[in-house]
Amino acid sequence: MTFDFDKMGGLIPAVVQDADTGQVLMLGYVNEEALRKTEQEGRVTFFSRSKNRLWTKGETSGHYLTVVSLHPDCDEDALLIRARPDGPTCHRGTVSCFEQPAQTALPTAPISFLAELERLVQRRQQQPGEEPNSYTVKLFQKGMPKIAQKVGEEAVETVIDAVAGNTEGLKGEAADLLYHLLVLLTASGLTIDDVVQVLRQRHSTISAGTRRE
């Protein structure tokens, strides 16, 4: 991975994107040393122009950005960093530096919220002590049979409302079904991405078959 650091006086802009939701989290700048440290340690490190030194995001707050992948642009003078945040990215406590604290969150694609919800479900499984009275925590504690039962119940209720033409009820039941399916996948050691990979594979197979015809 090569970059034209000379074009901007030794620095290139680096956009950080949430690897799961696709939301843009922040913009910073990296020099060669910051990029090397980011690659070696797996945590996003910038060159702070105000402090005139390397700065690892989260070194004070603990809200690190764990690197998933790095992508140069076509001119090799900008960097896209896909990362997973360990808490709010902005120092003001918001998810993204492009949000204002007093405003609602920036609109994102529906799949982005599912990714956020999945991340919360995973956290409830891994750290049940944080919210011991959480419905999700209690569901995990009841085990796979109960989780699977809930998915079945919500699936049946979803079908009933769909057949009855009850669109308002269908929205609520479909939401319950998606949530409980996320819990089921998490309990099974799977993620949305695992399911999406299967869908992509099937889609590419169908598309290839269509082209052959």
PyMOL commands that set and color helices and strands:
alter all, ss='L'
color gray80, all
select helices_A, chain A and resi 5-8+32-41+110-126+128-130+135-142+144-164+167-187+192-212
alter helices_A, ss='H'
color red, helices_A
select strands_A, chain A and resi 12-18+24-30+45-48+53-56+65-72+79-85
alter strands_A, ss='S'
color yellow, strands_A
deselect
rebuild
show_as cartoon
